[in-house]
Amino acid sequence: MNGLLILIPVALLLGLSGLVAFLWSLRAGQFDDPDGAAMRILIDDESPL
């Protein structure tokens, strides 16, 4: 029972920090170009070996 008194606040703190990091990345524009990486893989780069 004593372990739950430590584990529950730690789990809530980690979940809240993950949510804050996700919201920060949304505001910073990390997810603005979801199709860019999918289209870049189709571009054929001619690189000499």
Residue pairs with C-beta under 8 A, 6 or more apart in sequence:
25 31
